[in-house]
């Protein structure tokens, strides 16, 4: 079947039959190779070599910082993040002591000549920290790194754990972006997932943030939660539309209780059926598109004037461990327990267990537990997957020139899979390009999986969440 090329990178069509046919487990591709391919043989010495190589290539290249703050006051049953549930905010002081040691070690490696153009505080719940603790954290970062005056600063906010003056404090440090976890506004659904957060509480944070100059606010929503129905989700979507956030992340709930202990407290009998979940996805997609949002990709929507939407239209969109980004040229320094960084062709992840993290930094070592040095094939496939997930297109000739390959010969094993997807209408194949179609964009992960050599060789797709 010949599918016409669509030159609009924001175009999206919902085809339920196509989704039914191709929905299955697959990676989210915040990196390639994915983090489950990292190996413990990768150590601090190899990471230091990668940073040395970066400095020799030009130390002035910008950096992105991600700080993982793992503490939460309560356990949300759906959550699959690496977190520590406690009501004792004093635990954050010991954590900041260790984090400061890691920050100093990392900053010495990169040098102050490397400007930081992105800073993200994630978790856990960053707003679990008191204002004094957040002030200390920002002082640690600004003393150690050269954070550019116009750096993009973003933070994850939990309205249930937010001090009266915290938003103003962060705004004073240049934070202009925030992401607020909402998930669902129905009280019964909130009780079922142990995240009771009245709409008024969220609205108050939105109003306060906008008054303080936060120019880009993201709301996280989840479909497929226990007791959730299309009707209840419609009510949530109507309220979200009225709030008009710049960005919306619409995630599919992945119920994997064998991997994530808090999910064992969810009543599996209250989960919506696959057909109901598909109906909720369709409702959400059509509602958001009708409200003027553009589909960025991989669960993300944005208003047309948002920087992500502009980057998508201009072909500058990038994807990293925090999701979609507008700054492709940045290396990423991950700070804190379980944080992941990327320097050139290597990935490095810190210890996931807090005691192991404390032990490493206490001995004056970077707390790297595992990572991966990418080979030439990894780098090439990473570029292919980035293009398909971020631009919905790969133009073959310049790619062949850049990588010095014959594309069809190099990917001869993958081509039959692509042709099968083309027959189903997910992609359009031409002599000079591969384009993910408007009908295929919701299933772009399926297209990316064609190029995942590790997935093909190990056949371990079942360990991942489903695509839809």
N, C-alpha and C positions, 0 to 999 in steps of 0.2 A: 504494500500500500504506500503510495507516494504522499507524504505529509508536506505541505508547503512550509517554507521557512517563515517565521514570524520575527520581525526585527524589533518588536517591543519587548525589552527584557523584563518588564513588569507584568506582562500578560499572564493570566491564570484562568484556567477552565477546570471546573470540578466534574470529574467523570467517575461516578460511583462504581461502575462495573470495572473500570481500569484499576481503581483502588482495591477492590475485592480480589482481583486477580493477582496483584503484585504485592499486596501487603504481607510482610513477613519480617523476621528479625534482621537487623542490620546496624552497623556503626553509625554514629552521628558525625563522624569525620571533623571533630574539632582539631584533629591532627591526622596526618598520614605519615608513617604507619600509626595506627591507633595505640592508645596508652597501654592496652593489654599486651602489646608486643614488646614493651620495654623489658630490659634484662638487668639482673642484679650485677652482672659483670661490668656494667657501665658504672664508673665510680668518680670520685672527686677529681682525680688526676686527669681523666679524660675530659671532664668539664672544664678544668682550668686550661687545658690545651686549646679547647674551642674558643675560650675567651681571649687567650693570647693571639690566636689566629685572627680573631675579629679586630683586635687592637692594631695588629700589623696591617690589616686591610684598610683601616681608617677608623680611628677611635671616635670620630665625631658623629658617626651614625647614631640616630636616636634610639632610645630605649623605652620600653613599656614596663611598668611595675605592676605586679599583682600581689596583693597582700591577703593571705588567707587567715581569717579570724574565726576560729571554729566553734565558738560558744553559742549556745541557744538556751533560753530560759525554759522552753518546753519542747517536746518532741512532736513534730508534725508527722503523722503516721505514713504519709505518702513519700516522705523525703528520702532521697538516696544519696545525699551529700555526706561528706566526712565531717562530722560534728561531735561536739561534747555537750551533753545536756546537763545544765546545772543552774541553780539560782544564786550561786556564790560568785559575785562579780570580782571578788578578791583573787580568784583563780587567774583572771586576766593579767594581774600584775606579774605573776611568775612567768606567764607566757610572754609578756612584753620584755621581760629581762632577757629571755632566750632569743626572742625575735631581734632585739637590739644587737646582740652578738652576731647573728646571721647577717643583718643589714650592713654592719661594719665590714664583715668579711667580703660580702658581695661587692660593696662599693669600692673597696680597695682593688678588686679585680678589674673593674670597668673604668675606674678613674672618673674624676669630676668633669673631664672634658666631654663626656658623653651626655648629651642633653636628654632628660626624661620628658617625653611628649605625651605620655599617657600614664595615668595612675588609677587603679581600680581597687577598691576595698570590697572583698567578698567573704562569704562564709558558708556555713554558720550564719551568724547574725552580727554584722559589724556594729550595729547600734545596741548590742548587748553591753558594749564598753561604756563606761561612764564618760562624761565630758572631759574629766581630768585625764583619763586613760587615752582618749582620742587625741587630746592635745599633746600628750607625751609621744604617741605614735607619730603624729605629724612632725613634731620636732625632730624625732629620730630620722625620719625620711629626708627632711629638708636639710639637715646638717650633713648627711652622708652623700646624698645625690644632688645633682644639678637639675632641679625640676624647673622646666621652662615656665616663664610667667603665663604663657597662653596654653599650657598643657591641658589636655582633656582629663578632667578629674571626675570619677563616677563612684557611686557608693550604693550598696544594697541596703534597703530600709525595711525594717519590720515595724509597722505602726504600733504594734502591741508592746514594743520595747524601744521606746524613743523618748529621750529626755526632753524636757520643755524647751531647752535652748540648743539642742544638738544640731538641728538643721541650720541654725544661724552660725553656730561654731564652724560647721563644715563649709558653709557658704563663705565665711571669712577666710578659709583656706583655699578658696578658689573652686570648690565643687559646684558644678552646674548641671550635672546629670545624676539622676537617681533612678533606681529600679525598686518597685514596691511589689512585694508578694501579695496577691489577692486570692488567686486560685478559683474561688467561687463565693458568691454572696448569699447563697441560700443557707439559712441557719442550720437546717438538718444536715446538709452536706458538710458544713463546717464542723459540726459536732462529731460527725462520723470520721473525720480526718484529724480531729483534735487541733483545729486551728480556728478558734472562735474570734472573729474579727468583724465587728459590725461595719456596715457601709459608712456610717458617720465617722468612724475612726479613720478609715482610709481617706474620706473626703477632706478631713481636717488636715492631714498630711499634704494632700495635693494643694489645698489652698495656701498652706503655710509655705510650701516649697516654691510655688509660683510667685508669691509675694516677696520671697527672698531672692528671686532671680534664677531659679533652676529652670533652664530653658528646654531641657529634654527629659521628660519623665516617661518611664516604661512601667507598664503593669504586666505582671505574670498571671496568666490564667491556665487552668488545666481542665481538659475534658476527659471523661471516662472515670470519674471519681465515684465512690459508693453513694447511692441514693440520688445521684445526678440524673436528670431527665432532660430531654430537649426543651420542655416547657420551663424548667427551673433555670437552665442555661440561658434561655432567651431573656429572662428577667435580668440575669447578671449582665448580659451583653448590652441590654438597653441602658443600664446604669453606666457601664463603661463608656458607651458612646456619648452619654451626656457629660462625662468627665473629660472626654477628648484628650487622652494622653497622646504624646507624640509617637510612642511606640507601644506595641502590644506583642508579647510573647505568648503564643497559644500552644501549650505542650500537651502531648498525649500521655496520660498516666500509664506508666509501665508497672504492672503488678508483678514483682519478682521477690516474693517473701522469702524464698530460699537464699537470696543474696543479701537482702536488706531487712534486718530484724524488726524495725518499727512497723514495717508493712504487715507483719504477722498479726497485728492488732486490728487490721481492717477485716470487716465481715465480708468474706468472699461472696456470700449469697446476695449481698446488696450491690454487687458490681453490675453495671449495665452490660447488656449483651453486645456482641460485636456489631450487630446491625444497628442497635441504638447508639452505640459509640460513633458509628459512621454517620448516622443522621445528625448527631451533635456536631461533628466536624463540618458537615455540609452547611448546617445552620450558621455556625460561627464564621466560616469562610464567606458565605454569601452576605451575612450581616455586615462584616467588616469591609468587604469590597464596596457594598452599597453605601456605607458611611464615608467613603472616600479614602480608605486606607489602601496602600499598595502592598502586595505580597513581596517581601524581600527574599524569602527562602527559608527553608528549614524551620518552620513554625513562627517566623517573625513577620510582623506587619509594621508599617510606618506611614505617617502622613507624607504627602508628596514633597513638602519642603524640608523634611527631616534630612540630616546629613547622610543617613544610611540610604534613603531613597535617591538622593542626589548622586551618591557614589555608585549605586546600582545602575542608574541611567548613564553615567559617565564611564562605566567599566572599571571603577577603582575599588570595588568592594573586595574585602578580604575576610578570611575566616581563621580564627585562632581559638585558643582554649577557653576564651570567654564568649565565643560566638562570633557574630559578624562585627567587623571593624572597618574603619576607613583608612587605617594606617598600615599598609602592607610592609613598609620598609623597616618596621621596628623589630628588634630582638626583644624577647620577653624574659624578664627576671621574675621567677616565682619565689615568694618569700612566705615562710610559715609552714606549718605542718601540712603535708600532702600536696603542697603547691607544685605546679609544673612550670618549667621555663623552657624557652627555645633560644638557642644561640646558633645562628647559621644553620648548619646541618646536623645539630644534635638537640635532643630533648633530654631533660633531666627532671626527675621528680624527687621531692623530699620524702622523708619517712612519714608514713601514714599514722603510726602510733605515737602518741604524744611523748611517752617516756623515751622512746628511741630518738625522737627529735631532740629532746632535752639532753640526752646523753651525748649525742654527736656535737652539738654546739658547746656543751660544757667542756668537751675535750679540745675545743678550738678547731673543729672540723666542720666543713659545710655539710649539712644534714642530708646529703644526696643518698637515696636508697637504691635507685635504679634509673635507667635511661636508655638512650639508643643513639648510636652514631649512624646517620643515614648513608647508605651507599648511593651510587649513581642512579640505579634503578629506582630506589626510594624517592630520590629528589625529582626524577622525571615524572613518576606517577603522582607524586604530591602536586606537581604543577598542573597535571591533567585534571585531577579531582578538584583543585581550587578553581580552575576555570569553569568547570561544569556546575559547581555549587554556587559560585559567586557571579559569574557572567552568563550562565546557562548556555555557554557556547565555547567551543574550541576551534580556532582557525588553524588549519593544519600546516600550511606552508611556513609561516613565521615560526611556528613551534618546531618544525623540522629543522629550520635554519639555526634556531637557538640551541637545540639539543643535538644537532648533527645526527639525526636518525631519519630513516624512511618510516613514516608513521604506520602505514598499513603493514609493513613487514615486521616492525617491532611488536605491534599489537595483533599479530595474526591470530593468536589464540583467543583474543577478546572479541574479534570482529563478528563471529557468529552470534555471540550474545547481544551485541549492539544491533545486528540485523533483526534479531527476534524482537527486541524492544522497539525497533522502528516499525515492524509489522503491527505491533500493538499501539503505535502512535505516541510512545513516550519520547522518542527522539526522531529528528530528521537528519538523515545522512546525505551529505553532498560530496562532490569530489574535493571540495576545499574546506569543509567544516563539518562539525558535529554540533547540533543545537538541541537542547532540551526544549520540547514543545510546551505550549501553554497548558496542554492536557497533562504533560509529564512533570511539570515543576513540583507538584506536591510529592512526587515520587523520585525526586532527583537523587536521593540516596541510593535507590535501586540502580540508577545509571552509574553512579560513582562506584558501586560495588563491582561492576564489570572490570574495573581497572585495579582492584585490590588483590594483589598477588598473594598476600598472606591469607586472605579469606579463601581464595581458590585452593591454595595448597593444603590448608589445615581443615577446611570445611567445618569451621566452628561458629557459624552464623547464629546458631541457636542460643548462644550465651548473651546475645544483644537484645535490647528492647525491639518491639515491632516498629516498622517504619511509620505506620499510621495508628 
